[in-house]
Amino acid sequence: MEMSTSKSSLIDARRRKGSGNDDEASPDPRPGTVTAIHPQARDPTRVSVFVDGAFSFGVARDVASDFGLTTNRVLDETELSDVLAREQLRKATNVALNFLAYRQRSEGEIRRRLGKGGFPEATIELTLDKLRELHYVDDPEFARRWIENRGDHRPRGARLLAQELKVKGIDQEILSAALEEADLDERSDALTLARDRAQRMTGLQSSIRERRLSGFLARRGYGFEVIRATLNILREEAGNESPESE
């Protein structure tokens, strides 16, 4: 890719836009003739593009190369829009990949992250398309792993698992399939949790203990039938009768 190295051009560019290392588009990039392309001092992987003698926009060097940007090339409205859109897509993809570096993410999480970054909806959808092609996002797999991880570390009922996955942006069909595939044993999990919790409640009246255990299990996403069955087993294990209704 051709780069303008004229000393006078560089001086003019710095007068117009400081150091000539601007990384964002000017407030109103316009079509016209590319008069200079300068590497950015702070990031050699990027270049600043000047159109008709004024700074117009900054792009990655490979984006400029892909579009064949050189001095004296005339950019029309469509070409300018294409270059800026490709640059936006590149930036959005980098943001998404950095976001994915910490842990697997759902499409909904990535969509929200990019939305907060100010990327337009069209760019977000193109970014997700690209991530799907690379197999970096997979909502069914995300849902399966989420349920598996919860089961291994912090068991909870199907109702709460569904709520958590909805917050992550997983649609109903995918989360329902994941829950069905997981084949949760809610009664066994609830009993294990309740036994552990009950050990911390020694000395409490049985009615108070059961009320607190009921609340605890409900917050973990277990339904009434599972909670009732769990309390019945605990009573049998303790050799106690059901407490009188208050």
ChimeraX attribute file (.defattr): number of C-alpha atoms within 10 A of each C-alpha:
attribute: neighborCount
match mode: 1-to-1
recipient: residues
	/A:1	12
	/A:2	12
	/A:3	15
	/A:4	14
	/A:5	12
	/A:6	10
	/A:7	9
	/A:8	9
	/A:9	15
	/A:10	17
	/A:11	13
	/A:12	15
	/A:13	21
	/A:14	14
	/A:15	11
	/A:16	13
	/A:17	14
	/A:18	11
	/A:19	14
	/A:20	24
	/A:21	22
	/A:22	21
	/A:23	17
	/A:24	12
	/A:25	15
	/A:26	14
	/A:27	8
	/A:28	8
	/A:29	17
	/A:30	16
	/A:31	17
	/A:32	18
	/A:33	17
	/A:34	21
	/A:35	20
	/A:36	27
	/A:37	26
	/A:38	22
	/A:39	21
	/A:40	20
	/A:41	14
	/A:42	11
	/A:43	12
	/A:44	12
	/A:45	12
	/A:46	21
	/A:47	26
	/A:48	25
	/A:49	28
	/A:50	22
	/A:51	22
	/A:52	15
	/A:53	16
	/A:54	17
	/A:55	25
	/A:56	22
	/A:57	24
	/A:58	25
	/A:59	26
	/A:60	21
	/A:61	20
	/A:62	14
	/A:63	17
	/A:64	21
	/A:65	13
	/A:66	12
	/A:67	13
	/A:68	12
	/A:69	21
	/A:70	19
	/A:71	18
	/A:72	13
	/A:73	14
	/A:74	16
	/A:75	17
	/A:76	13
	/A:77	11
	/A:78	9
	/A:79	13
	/A:80	18
	/A:81	15
	/A:82	13
	/A:83	19
	/A:84	17
	/A:85	15
	/A:86	19
	/A:87	20
	/A:88	18
	/A:89	21
	/A:90	17
	/A:91	18
	/A:92	25
	/A:93	20
	/A:94	13
	/A:95	16
	/A:96	22
	/A:97	14
	/A:98	11
	/A:99	16
	/A:100	16
	/A:101	9
	/A:102	8
	/A:103	8
	/A:104	17
	/A:105	20
	/A:106	21
	/A:107	21
	/A:108	18
	/A:109	18
	/A:110	23
	/A:111	19
	/A:112	14
	/A:113	17
	/A:114	22
	/A:115	15
	/A:116	9
	/A:117	11
	/A:118	11
	/A:119	16
	/A:120	14
	/A:121	12
	/A:122	10
	/A:123	21
	/A:124	23
	/A:125	14
	/A:126	14
	/A:127	24
	/A:128	20
	/A:129	13
	/A:130	15
	/A:131	17
	/A:132	14
	/A:133	11
	/A:134	9
	/A:135	9
	/A:136	16
	/A:137	20
	/A:138	15
	/A:139	22
	/A:140	17
	/A:141	13
	/A:142	21
	/A:143	28
	/A:144	17
	/A:145	15
	/A:146	16
	/A:147	23
	/A:148	17
	/A:149	12
	/A:150	13
	/A:151	16
	/A:152	8
	/A:153	8
	/A:154	12
	/A:155	20
	/A:156	22
	/A:157	23
	/A:158	22
	/A:159	15
	/A:160	16
	/A:161	21
	/A:162	21
	/A:163	14
	/A:164	16
	/A:165	21
	/A:166	15
	/A:167	12
	/A:168	19
	/A:169	19
	/A:170	22
	/A:171	16
	/A:172	12
	/A:173	9
	/A:174	17
	/A:175	24
	/A:176	15
	/A:177	13
	/A:178	22
	/A:179	18
	/A:180	11
	/A:181	10
	/A:182	16
	/A:183	9
	/A:184	17
	/A:185	11
	/A:186	19
	/A:187	18
	/A:188	12
	/A:189	18
	/A:190	25
	/A:191	19
	/A:192	13
	/A:193	19
	/A:194	20
	/A:195	15
	/A:196	11
	/A:197	16
	/A:198	15
	/A:199	9
	/A:200	10
	/A:201	15
	/A:202	10
	/A:203	8
	/A:204	11
	/A:205	10
	/A:206	17
	/A:207	14
	/A:208	12
	/A:209	18
	/A:210	23
	/A:211	11
	/A:212	15
	/A:213	21
	/A:214	21
	/A:215	14
	/A:216	17
	/A:217	22
	/A:218	19
	/A:219	14
	/A:220	19
	/A:221	20
	/A:222	23
	/A:223	18
	/A:224	12
	/A:225	9
	/A:226	20
	/A:227	22
	/A:228	13
	/A:229	13
	/A:230	24
	/A:231	21
	/A:232	16
	/A:233	13
	/A:234	16
	/A:235	15
	/A:236	11
	/A:237	9
	/A:238	9
	/A:239	9
	/A:240	11
	/A:241	10
	/A:242	13
	/A:243	12
	/A:244	7
	/A:245	5
	/A:246	4
